[in-house]
Amino acid sequence: MYEALRWLDVPEAFRQPLVESMPDPDRTPELWLALQETCSVLRGDIGSLTSSQRWPDPPLSQRYFYFHAFLTVLPDIRRWHAEQGVSDQISQATLADLGTKVTQLGKQNWLARHFHGSLYRLGRLQFDRTPDGVLEVHIPGDGPLPPSACDESFAQAAAFFGGEYSRAVCHSWLLDEQLRDYLRPDSNIIRFQQRFTVIGDPVVADDDVIEFVFGEGATELPRETTLQRAIADHLAEGRHWHQRTGRLVIRS
Ligand SMILES: CC(C)(COP(=O)(O)OP(=O)(O)OC[C@H]1O[C@@H](n2cnc3c(N)ncnc32)[C@H](O)[C@@H]1OP(=O)(O)O)[C@@H](O)C(=O)NCCC(=O)NCCS
């Protein structure tokens, strides 16, 4: 199991606690049974674009429950990726999102997308195949977002998904046009915005913005970067940040 945890980029400090808390038919029979049931649904969902998983309520779904479930079905999704011709490198880059989320609770429905095979990380960006034939673009928060890396990711997506998906959509606070009042026109966020045509109405997303800019559950809003100052000043004026939907063509 340690090898799988390394492959998933699980931070070292969490590896032993995860192994030691793995449900066991003798020590924790109720939890073990819940895990088997959950894994059987996860396995059944592989290859589907939606998830039918209903996660058990606490206390069965203790801190690492969903992590143990994804870990248990790791060989199944890796086998399926290989059958689909997904390279080991893409498989690892995709599934290692689990390792980055080990400190966060409540991410199981997000991670189910990776583990039923709809979402892939291709370079800097993630792409999720939706049932309506559009790719949803997601932006992992693990480094800057230079335009060249995005170009590379979209080119990879065009090749990876072939002609099957030509339209992409992004629902994000990063597409809020109000950011243009605060960030430089050549900042990565503004240049990312310029790829998309914004559609639909704005949706208030102050909590999302606070999570992505100051961290989950942040109560203090430090003003260390241009963006942090922008977010905090805007909110202090009683204004809101919005999630916007943008679309683009990735292949014509
Ligand atoms: C998207 C992201 C990678 C862009 O970062 P970036 O490439 O540095 O973006 P920019 O070049 O436009 O940054 C402009 C300024 O904002 C700051 N900034 C950008 N994103 C920041 C963040 N999440 N937190 C704090 N400051 C941030 C930069 O440091 C820079 O400030 P500076 O000029 O004072 O140094 C980054 O915001 C991020 O990691 N976000 C979390 C993931 C996310 O929001 N995903 C979308 C979910 S819907």
The ligand as an SDF file (V2000), in Angstrom:
LIG
                    3D

 48 50  0  0  0  0  0  0  0  0999 V2000
   -5.2760   30.2590  -11.0350 C   0  0  0  0  0  0  0  0  0  0  0  0
   -3.9360   30.5480  -10.4070 C   0  0  0  0  0  0  0  0  0  0  0  0
   -2.9720   29.4200  -10.6750 C   0  0  0  0  0  0  0  0  0  0  0  0
   -3.3920   31.8430  -11.0180 C   0  0  0  0  0  0  0  0  0  0  0  0
   -2.1710   32.1920  -10.3890 O   0  0  0  0  0  0  0  0  0  0  0  0
   -1.0910   33.1010  -11.1700 P   0  0  0  0  0  0  0  0  0  0  0  0
   -0.6180   32.3960  -12.3840 O   0  0  0  0  0  0  0  0  0  0  0  0
   -0.0600   33.5060  -10.1820 O   0  0  0  0  0  0  0  0  0  0  0  0
   -2.0060   34.3480  -11.5810 O   0  0  0  0  0  0  0  0  0  0  0  0
   -1.6390   35.8400  -11.9690 P   0  0  0  0  0  0  0  0  0  0  0  0
   -0.3630   35.9440  -12.7370 O   0  0  0  0  0  0  0  0  0  0  0  0
   -2.8240   36.3930  -12.6500 O   0  0  0  0  0  0  0  0  0  0  0  0
   -1.4640   36.5410  -10.5530 O   0  0  0  0  0  0  0  0  0  0  0  0
   -1.6410   37.9410  -10.3930 C   0  0  0  0  0  0  0  0  0  0  0  0
   -1.3980   38.3110   -8.9470 C   0  0  0  0  0  0  0  0  0  0  0  0
   -2.3000   37.6090   -8.0910 O   0  0  0  0  0  0  0  0  0  0  0  0
   -1.6320   36.7530   -7.1770 C   0  0  0  0  0  0  0  0  0  0  0  0
   -2.3770   35.4840   -7.0840 N   0  0  0  0  0  0  0  0  0  0  0  0
   -2.8490   34.7320   -8.1000 C   0  0  0  0  0  0  0  0  0  0  0  0
   -3.5170   33.6750   -7.6300 N   0  0  0  0  0  0  0  0  0  0  0  0
   -3.4570   33.7530   -6.2850 C   0  0  0  0  0  0  0  0  0  0  0  0
   -3.9940   32.9500   -5.2540 C   0  0  0  0  0  0  0  0  0  0  0  0
   -4.7250   31.8480   -5.5150 N   0  0  0  0  0  0  0  0  0  0  0  0
   -3.7800   33.3310   -3.9870 N   0  0  0  0  0  0  0  0  0  0  0  0
   -3.0880   34.4500   -3.7030 C   0  0  0  0  0  0  0  0  0  0  0  0
   -2.5700   35.2660   -4.6460 N   0  0  0  0  0  0  0  0  0  0  0  0
   -2.7500   34.9080   -5.9250 C   0  0  0  0  0  0  0  0  0  0  0  0
   -0.2620   36.5560   -7.7820 C   0  0  0  0  0  0  0  0  0  0  0  0
    0.6900   36.2440   -6.7930 O   0  0  0  0  0  0  0  0  0  0  0  0
   -0.0290   37.9230   -8.4160 C   0  0  0  0  0  0  0  0  0  0  0  0
    0.2300   38.8380   -7.3790 O   0  0  0  0  0  0  0  0  0  0  0  0
    1.5870   39.7090   -7.3140 P   0  0  0  0  0  0  0  0  0  0  0  0
    1.6460   40.4090   -8.6470 O   0  0  0  0  0  0  0  0  0  0  0  0
    1.4100   40.5910   -6.1410 O   0  0  0  0  0  0  0  0  0  0  0  0
    2.6830   38.7050   -7.1570 O   0  0  0  0  0  0  0  0  0  0  0  0
   -4.0820   30.7490   -8.8860 C   0  0  0  0  0  0  0  0  0  0  0  0
   -5.0400   31.7580   -8.6490 O   0  0  0  0  0  0  0  0  0  0  0  0
   -4.5240   29.5050   -8.1710 C   0  0  0  0  0  0  0  0  0  0  0  0
   -3.7300   28.6500   -7.8620 O   0  0  0  0  0  0  0  0  0  0  0  0
   -5.8350   29.4010   -7.8500 N   0  0  0  0  0  0  0  0  0  0  0  0
   -6.3700   28.2570   -7.1230 C   0  0  0  0  0  0  0  0  0  0  0  0
   -7.0690   27.2990   -8.0680 C   0  0  0  0  0  0  0  0  0  0  0  0
   -8.3460   27.8530   -8.6200 C   0  0  0  0  0  0  0  0  0  0  0  0
   -8.7830   28.9370   -8.2520 O   0  0  0  0  0  0  0  0  0  0  0  0
   -8.9390   27.0820   -9.5250 N   0  0  0  0  0  0  0  0  0  0  0  0
  -10.2020   27.4570  -10.1190 C   0  0  0  0  0  0  0  0  0  0  0  0
  -11.2970   26.8980   -9.3100 C   0  0  0  0  0  0  0  0  0  0  0  0
  -12.8910   27.3390   -9.9460 S   0  0  0  0  0  0  0  0  0  0  0  0
  1  2  1  0
  2  3  1  0
  2  4  1  0
  2 36  1  0
  4  5  1  0
  5  6  1  0
  6  7  2  0
  6  8  1  0
  6  9  1  0
  9 10  1  0
 10 11  2  0
 10 12  1  0
 10 13  1  0
 13 14  1  0
 14 15  1  0
 15 16  1  0
 15 30  1  0
 16 17  1  0
 17 18  1  0
 17 28  1  0
 18 19  1  0
 18 27  1  0
 19 20  2  0
 20 21  1  0
 21 22  1  0
 21 27  2  0
 22 23  1  0
 22 24  2  0
 24 25  1  0
 25 26  2  0
 26 27  1  0
 28 29  1  0
 28 30  1  0
 30 31  1  0
 31 32  1  0
 32 33  2  0
 32 34  1  0
 32 35  1  0
 36 37  1  0
 36 38  1  0
 38 39  2  0
 38 40  1  0
 40 41  1  0
 41 42  1  0
 42 43  1  0
 43 44  2  0
 43 45  1  0
 45 46  1  0
 46 47  1  0
 47 48  1  0
M  END
$$$$
